[in-house]
């Protein structure tokens, strides 16, 4: 009798183990299928960069990466939002953006344009950007102002954030020529979703 009970317990345990193994295998198969589907969707040779910071040491690598990607044959989109949007402000419109006293004050505090961008660290009253620019010149590394023009010429999609424009009181007349139509966050997310690489700089 004991043997019969033990055999029944073993059979039950084997059945439960088999059921657990089957459930785990099903989960693994489902995860693999989702990954394959995601890989298939992301096989588009595209990179999307979210440029949220207008400091020189953030804008510089953004433009280096975007132009390098374009040169390698990738489709490139750069979404400029919040302080990053000021990198697209025309040099003659710097410190002149804004619709009311608060947005005008924000425009005054933000240097705007790549030519006058500050460093996020070691700015030293403008000495830091000059020193970095001199080192880059000695090593024949293009300045962000030059890279921005190069990016436009290479077909990099430079996209302003519509919400930031509204929030900061920045109009299309304040921005450089050759940009894409402004878009919102939802459209920016779609840009990222179809890209093989997404970066947030």
PyMOL commands that set and color helices and strands:
alter all, ss='L'
color gray80, all
select helices_A, chain A and resi 2-41+56-71+82-88+91-93+101-109+114-116+124-138+144-153+162-168+172-174+185-193
alter helices_A, ss='H'
color red, helices_A
select strands_A, chain A and resi 46-51+75-80+157-161+180-183+197-200
alter strands_A, ss='S'
color yellow, strands_A
deselect
rebuild
show_as cartoon
